[in-house]
Amino acid sequence: MKPPEITANAAVPEMRLDKWLKAARIYKTREEAGQACDLSRVKVNDQVAKPSKVVHVGDVIVVKVTNHYRTLEIKAIPQRGLSAKDAKLVYHETTPELPPETVELMKLFKEQARQLPSPEKGRPTKKSRREMERWRGKA
């Protein structure tokens, strides 16, 4: 396995954050990476970063993915998109493993959230309106 290609400017390789997140296969598209940055789910060196932030080798990126955080250190700046196997060579992940109890607890929370009734859309029905009034103590 050969190391990933780096940019022509070998002295100071740099790339936009959203491009790097896409090239390293953290997000499927550059648009998803940009939206994550806009929603403050991505930090570079402990600072919330915009998609246009320029990243360099050695920067530490913290990405919030679903319900946990991934800590990545940039090892290389790829020149183009990489295969899944080669994309893992671009960064070093230092995210600690979650204890099995925590993983089990997260699964239980997810199951409970699925079992909750979905919020109703639009106007309440006559029955639900009466239930709300009874709950509020008006009836």
MARBA-3410 file (N, C-alpha, C, O; in Angstrom, 1 decimal):
139
0.8,-1.2,0.0,0.0,0.0,0.0,0.9,1.2,0.0,1.7,1.4,0.9 ~ 0.7,2.1,-1.0,1.5,3.3,-1.1,0.9,4.4,-0.3,-0.4,4.5,-0.2 ~ 1.7,5.3,0.2,1.1,6.5,1.0,0.3,7.4,0.0,0.6,7.4,-1.2 ~ -0.7,8.1,0.6,-1.5,9.0,-0.3,-0.6,10.1,-0.9,0.3,10.6,-0.3 ~ -1.1,10.6,-2.1,-0.4,11.7,-2.7,-0.6,13.0,-1.9,-1.7,13.2,-1.4
0.4,13.8,-1.9,0.2,15.1,-1.3,0.3,16.2,-2.3,0.8,16.0,-3.4 ~ -0.1,17.4,-1.9,-0.1,18.5,-2.9,1.2,18.8,-3.4,2.3,18.5,-2.8 ~ 1.3,19.6,-4.5,2.5,19.9,-5.2,3.4,20.8,-4.3,4.6,20.7,-4.3 ~ 2.7,21.7,-3.5,3.5,22.6,-2.6,3.8,21.8,-1.3,3.1,21.8,-0.3 ~ 4.9,21.0,-1.4,5.3,20.1,-0.3,5.7,20.8,0.9,5.7,20.2,2.0
6.2,22.1,0.8,6.7,22.8,2.0,5.6,23.0,3.0,5.7,22.8,4.2 ~ 4.4,23.5,2.5,3.3,23.8,3.4,2.0,23.2,2.7,1.2,24.0,2.1 ~ 1.7,21.9,2.9,0.5,21.4,2.3,-0.7,21.9,3.1,-0.7,21.9,4.3 ~ -1.7,22.3,2.4,-2.9,22.9,3.0,-4.1,22.6,2.1,-4.0,22.4,0.9 ~ -5.3,22.6,2.7,-6.5,22.3,2.0,-7.7,22.9,2.8,-7.6,23.0,4.1
-8.8,23.2,2.2,-10.0,23.7,2.9,-10.5,22.5,3.7,-10.4,21.4,3.4 ~ -11.1,22.9,4.8,-11.6,21.9,5.8,-12.7,21.0,5.2,-12.6,19.8,5.3 ~ -13.7,21.6,4.5,-14.7,20.8,3.9,-14.2,19.8,2.9,-14.7,18.7,2.8 ~ -13.2,20.2,2.1,-12.6,19.4,1.1,-11.9,18.2,1.8,-11.9,17.1,1.3 ~ -11.1,18.5,2.8,-10.4,17.5,3.5,-11.3,16.4,4.2,-11.1,15.2,4.1
-12.4,16.9,4.8,-13.3,16.0,5.4,-14.0,15.1,4.4,-14.3,13.9,4.7 ~ -14.2,15.6,3.2,-14.7,14.8,2.1,-13.7,13.8,1.6,-14.0,12.6,1.4 ~ -12.5,14.3,1.4,-11.4,13.4,0.8,-11.0,12.3,1.8,-10.7,11.2,1.4 ~ -11.1,12.6,3.1,-10.7,11.6,4.1,-11.9,10.7,4.4,-11.8,9.8,5.3 ~ -13.0,10.9,3.7,-14.2,10.1,3.9,-14.9,10.1,5.3,-15.4,9.2,5.8
-14.8,11.3,5.9,-15.5,11.5,7.2,-16.9,11.8,6.9,-17.8,11.3,7.6 ~ -17.2,12.5,5.8,-18.5,12.8,5.3,-18.6,12.3,3.8,-17.6,12.3,3.1 ~ -19.8,12.0,3.4,-19.9,11.4,2.0,-19.7,12.5,1.0,-19.2,12.3,-0.1 ~ -20.3,13.7,1.2,-20.2,14.8,0.3,-19.6,16.1,0.9,-19.5,16.2,2.2 ~ -19.1,16.9,0.1,-18.5,18.2,0.6,-19.6,19.1,1.2,-19.4,19.8,2.1
-20.8,18.9,0.6,-22.0,19.7,1.2,-22.3,19.3,2.6,-22.5,20.1,3.5 ~ -22.3,18.0,2.8,-22.5,17.5,4.2,-21.4,18.0,5.2,-21.8,18.4,6.3 ~ -20.2,18.0,4.7,-19.1,18.5,5.5,-19.3,20.0,5.8,-19.1,20.4,7.0 ~ -19.7,20.7,4.8,-19.9,22.2,5.0,-21.1,22.4,6.0,-21.0,23.3,6.9 ~ -22.2,21.6,5.9,-23.3,21.8,6.8,-22.9,21.5,8.3,-23.3,22.1,9.2
-22.1,20.4,8.4,-21.6,20.1,9.8,-20.8,21.2,10.4,-20.9,21.5,11.6 ~ -20.0,21.8,9.5,-19.2,23.0,10.0,-20.1,24.1,10.4,-19.9,24.8,11.4 ~ -21.1,24.4,9.6,-22.0,25.5,9.8,-22.8,25.3,11.1,-23.2,26.2,11.8 ~ -23.1,24.0,11.4,-23.8,23.6,12.7,-22.9,23.5,13.9,-23.3,23.0,14.9 ~ -21.7,23.9,13.8,-20.7,23.9,14.8,-20.4,22.5,15.3,-20.2,22.2,16.5
-20.4,21.5,14.4,-20.1,20.1,14.8,-18.7,19.7,14.5,-18.2,18.6,14.8 ~ -17.9,20.7,14.0,-16.5,20.4,13.7,-15.6,21.5,14.3,-15.9,22.7,14.2 ~ -14.6,21.1,15.0,-13.6,22.0,15.6,-12.2,21.6,15.1,-11.9,20.5,15.0 ~ -11.5,22.7,14.9,-10.1,22.5,14.5,-9.2,23.2,15.5,-9.4,24.4,15.8 ~ -8.4,22.4,16.2,-7.5,22.9,17.3,-8.3,23.6,18.3,-8.0,24.7,18.8
-9.4,22.9,18.8,-10.3,23.4,19.8,-11.1,24.7,19.5,-11.5,25.4,20.4 ~ -11.2,25.0,18.2,-12.0,26.2,17.8,-13.0,25.8,16.8,-12.7,25.1,15.8 ~ -14.2,26.3,16.9,-15.3,26.0,15.9,-14.8,26.5,14.6,-14.3,27.7,14.5 ~ -14.9,25.7,13.6,-14.3,26.1,12.3,-15.4,26.2,11.2,-16.4,25.5,11.2 ~ -15.2,27.1,10.3,-16.0,27.3,9.1,-15.5,26.3,8.0,-14.4,25.8,8.1
-16.4,26.0,7.0,-15.9,25.1,5.9,-14.7,25.6,5.2,-14.0,24.8,4.6 ~ -14.5,26.9,5.1,-13.4,27.5,4.4,-12.1,27.5,5.1,-11.1,28.0,4.6 ~ -12.1,27.1,6.4,-10.9,27.1,7.2,-9.8,26.2,6.5,-10.1,25.1,6.1 ~ -8.6,26.8,6.4,-7.5,26.0,5.8,-6.8,25.2,6.9,-6.4,25.7,8.0 ~ -6.7,23.9,6.6,-6.1,22.9,7.5,-4.7,22.5,7.0,-4.5,22.5,5.8
-3.8,22.2,8.0,-2.5,21.8,7.7,-2.2,20.4,8.3,-3.0,20.0,9.2 ~ -1.1,19.8,8.0,-0.7,18.6,8.6,-0.4,18.9,10.1,0.3,19.9,10.4 ~ -0.9,18.0,11.0,-0.7,18.2,12.4,-1.8,18.8,13.1,-1.9,18.8,14.3 ~ -2.8,19.4,12.4,-4.0,20.0,13.0,-4.8,18.8,13.6,-4.8,17.7,13.1 ~ -5.5,19.1,14.7,-6.4,18.2,15.4,-7.8,18.6,15.2,-8.2,19.7,15.4
-8.6,17.7,14.6,-10.0,18.0,14.3,-10.9,17.1,15.2,-10.6,15.9,15.3 ~ -11.9,17.7,15.8,-12.9,17.0,16.5,-14.2,17.1,15.8,-14.7,18.2,15.5 ~ -14.8,16.0,15.4,-16.0,15.9,14.6,-17.1,15.2,15.4,-16.9,14.1,15.9 ~ -18.3,15.8,15.5,-19.4,15.2,16.1,-20.1,14.4,15.1,-20.7,14.9,14.1 ~ -20.2,13.1,15.2,-20.8,12.2,14.3,-22.0,11.5,15.1,-21.7,10.8,16.1
-23.2,11.7,14.7,-24.4,11.2,15.4,-24.4,11.5,16.8,-24.6,12.6,17.2 ~ -24.0,10.5,17.7,-24.1,10.8,19.1,-22.7,10.6,19.8,-22.7,10.4,21.1 ~ -21.6,10.7,19.1,-20.3,10.7,19.7,-19.3,11.5,19.0,-19.6,12.0,17.8 ~ -18.2,11.8,19.6,-17.2,12.7,19.0,-16.0,11.8,18.5,-15.6,10.9,19.2 ~ -15.5,12.2,17.3,-14.3,11.6,16.8,-13.1,12.6,16.8,-13.3,13.7,16.4
-12.0,12.2,17.4,-10.8,13.1,17.4,-9.8,12.6,16.3,-9.4,11.4,16.4 ~ -9.5,13.4,15.4,-8.6,13.1,14.3,-7.4,14.0,14.2,-7.6,15.2,14.3 ~ -6.2,13.5,14.0,-5.0,14.3,13.7,-4.7,14.1,12.3,-4.5,13.0,11.8 ~ -4.5,15.2,11.6,-4.2,15.2,10.1,-2.8,14.7,9.9,-1.8,15.3,10.5 ~ -2.6,13.6,9.2,-1.2,13.1,8.8,-0.8,13.5,7.4,0.4,13.7,7.2
-1.7,13.7,6.5,-1.4,14.1,5.1,-2.6,14.8,4.5,-3.7,14.7,4.9 ~ -2.2,15.6,3.5,-3.3,16.3,2.7,-3.4,15.7,1.4,-2.4,15.7,0.6 ~ -4.5,15.0,1.1,-4.6,14.3,-0.2,-4.8,15.2,-1.3,-5.4,16.3,-1.2 ~ -4.4,14.8,-2.5,-4.5,15.7,-3.7,-5.9,15.5,-4.3,-6.4,16.4,-5.0 ~ -6.4,14.3,-4.2,-7.7,13.9,-4.7,-8.4,13.0,-3.8,-7.9,12.6,-2.8
-9.6,12.5,-4.2,-10.4,11.6,-3.4,-9.6,10.2,-3.3,-8.9,9.9,-4.2 ~ -9.8,9.6,-2.2,-9.1,8.3,-2.0,-10.0,7.2,-1.7,-11.2,7.4,-1.5 ~ -9.5,6.0,-1.9,-10.3,4.8,-1.6,-10.5,4.7,0.0,-9.8,5.4,0.7 ~ -11.4,3.9,0.4,-11.7,3.8,1.8,-10.5,3.4,2.6,-10.2,3.8,3.7 ~ -9.7,2.4,2.0,-8.5,1.9,2.7,-7.4,3.0,2.8,-6.8,3.1,3.8
-7.3,3.7,1.7,-6.2,4.8,1.7,-6.6,6.0,2.5,-5.8,6.7,3.0 ~ -7.9,6.2,2.6,-8.4,7.4,3.4,-8.0,7.3,4.8,-7.8,8.3,5.5 ~ -7.9,6.1,5.4,-7.6,6.0,6.8,-6.1,6.3,7.0,-5.7,6.5,8.2 ~ -5.3,6.4,6.0,-3.9,6.7,6.1,-3.7,8.2,6.2,-2.6,8.7,6.6 ~ -4.7,9.0,5.9,-4.6,10.5,5.9,-4.7,11.0,7.3,-4.2,12.2,7.5
-5.3,10.3,8.2,-5.5,10.8,9.6,-5.2,9.7,10.6,-5.2,8.5,10.3 ~ -4.9,10.1,11.8,-4.7,9.2,13.0,-5.8,9.5,14.0,-6.0,10.6,14.5 ~ -6.7,8.5,14.2,-7.8,8.7,15.1,-7.4,8.4,16.5,-6.8,7.3,16.8 ~ -7.6,9.3,17.4,-7.3,9.2,18.8,-8.5,9.1,19.7,-8.4,9.4,20.9 ~ -9.7,8.8,19.1,-10.9,8.7,19.9,-10.8,7.5,20.8,-10.5,6.4,20.4
-11.1,7.7,22.1,-11.0,6.6,23.1,-12.2,5.7,22.8,-13.3,6.1,22.5 ~ -12.0,4.4,23.1,-13.1,3.4,23.0,-14.1,3.6,24.1,-13.7,3.9,25.2 ~ -15.4,3.5,23.7,-16.4,3.7,24.7,-16.6,2.4,25.5,-16.5,1.3,24.9 ~ -16.8,2.4,26.8,-17.0,1.2,27.6,-18.3,0.5,27.1,-19.2,1.2,26.7 ~ -18.3,-0.8,27.3,-19.5,-1.5,26.8,-20.8,-1.1,27.5,-21.9,-1.1,26.9
-20.7,-0.6,28.8,-21.9,-0.2,29.5,-22.5,1.1,28.8,-23.7,1.2,28.7 ~ -21.6,1.9,28.4,-22.0,3.2,27.7,-22.7,2.9,26.4,-23.7,3.4,26.0 ~ -22.1,1.9,25.6,-22.7,1.5,24.4,-24.1,0.9,24.6,-25.0,1.3,23.8 ~ -24.2,0.1,25.6,-25.5,-0.5,25.9,-26.5,0.5,26.3,-27.7,0.5,25.9 ~ -26.1,1.5,27.1,-27.0,2.6,27.5,-27.5,3.4,26.3,-28.6,3.8,26.3
-26.6,3.7,25.4,-26.9,4.4,24.2,-28.0,3.7,23.4,-28.9,4.3,22.8 ~ -27.8,2.4,23.3,-28.8,1.5,22.5,-30.2,1.6,23.2,-31.2,1.7,22.5 ~ -30.2,1.5,24.5,-31.4,1.6,25.3,-32.1,3.0,25.0,-33.3,3.0,24.8 ~ -31.4,4.1,25.1,-31.9,5.4,24.8,-32.5,5.5,23.4,-33.6,6.0,23.2 ~ -31.8,4.9,22.5,-32.3,4.9,21.1,-33.6,4.1,20.9,-34.5,4.6,20.2
-33.7,3.0,21.6,-34.9,2.2,21.5,-36.1,2.9,22.2,-37.2,2.9,21.6 ~ -35.8,3.6,23.3,-36.9,4.3,24.0,-37.4,5.5,23.1,-38.6,5.7,23.1 ~ -36.5,6.1,22.4,-36.8,7.3,21.6,-37.7,6.8,20.4,-38.6,7.5,20.0 ~ -37.5,5.6,19.9,-38.3,5.0,18.9,-39.7,4.7,19.3,-40.6,4.8,18.6 ~ -39.8,4.3,20.6,-41.1,3.9,21.1,-42.0,5.1,21.5,-43.2,4.9,21.7
-41.4,6.3,21.7,-42.2,7.5,22.0,-43.1,7.8,20.9,-42.7,7.7,19.7 ~ -44.3,8.3,21.2,-45.2,8.7,20.1,-44.6,9.9,19.3,-44.1,10.8,19.9 ~ -44.8,9.9,18.0,-44.3,11.1,17.3,-45.2,12.3,17.5,-46.4,12.1,17.6 ~ -44.6,13.4,17.5,-45.4,14.6,17.7,-46.4,14.8,16.5,-46.0,14.6,15.4 ~ -47.6,15.2,16.9,-48.6,15.4,15.8,-48.3,16.7,15.1,-47.8,17.7,15.6
-48.7,16.7,13.8,-48.5,17.8,12.9,-49.9,18.5,12.7,-50.9,17.8,12.6 ~ -49.9,19.7,12.6,-51.1,20.5,12.3,-51.9,20.7,13.6,-51.4,20.6,14.7 ~ -53.2,20.9,13.3,-54.1,21.2,14.4,-54.4,20.0,15.2,-54.4,18.9,14.7 ~ -54.6,20.1,16.5,-54.9,18.9,17.3,-56.4,18.4,17.0,-57.2,19.2,16.6 ~ -56.6,17.1,17.1,-57.9,16.6,16.9,-58.7,17.0,18.2,-58.2,17.4,19.2
-60.0,16.7,18.0,-60.9,17.1,19.1,-60.6,16.3,20.4,-60.6,16.8,21.5 ~ -60.2,15.0,20.2,-59.9,14.1,21.3,-58.6,14.6,21.9,-58.5,14.7,23.2 ~ -57.6,14.9,21.1,-56.3,15.3,21.7,-56.4,16.7,22.4,-55.7,17.0,23.4 ~ -57.3,17.6,21.8,-57.5,18.9,22.5,-58.1,18.7,23.8,-57.7,19.4,24.8 ~ -59.1,17.8,24.0,-59.8,17.6,25.2,-58.8,17.0,26.3,-58.8,17.3,27.4
-57.9,16.1,25.8,-56.9,15.5,26.6,-55.9,16.6,27.1,-55.5,16.5,28.3 ~ -55.5,17.5,26.3,-54.6,18.6,26.7,-55.3,19.5,27.7,-54.7,19.9,28.7 ~ -56.6,19.8,27.5,-57.3,20.6,28.5,-57.4,19.9,29.8,-57.3,20.5,30.9 ~ -57.7,18.6,29.8,-57.8,17.8,31.1,-56.4,17.8,31.8,-56.3,18.0,33.0 ~ -55.3,17.7,31.0,-54.0,17.7,31.5,-53.6,19.0,32.2,-53.0,19.1,33.2
-54.1,20.1,31.5,-53.8,21.5,32.0,-54.7,21.8,33.2,-54.5,22.8,33.9 ~ -55.8,21.1,33.4,-56.7,21.3,34.5,-57.8,22.3,34.2,-58.4,22.9,35.1 ~ -58.1,22.5,32.9,-59.1,23.4,32.5,-60.5,22.8,32.4,-61.5,23.5,32.4 ~ -60.6,21.5,32.3,-61.9,20.9,32.2,-62.3,20.1,33.4,-63.4,19.5,33.4
END
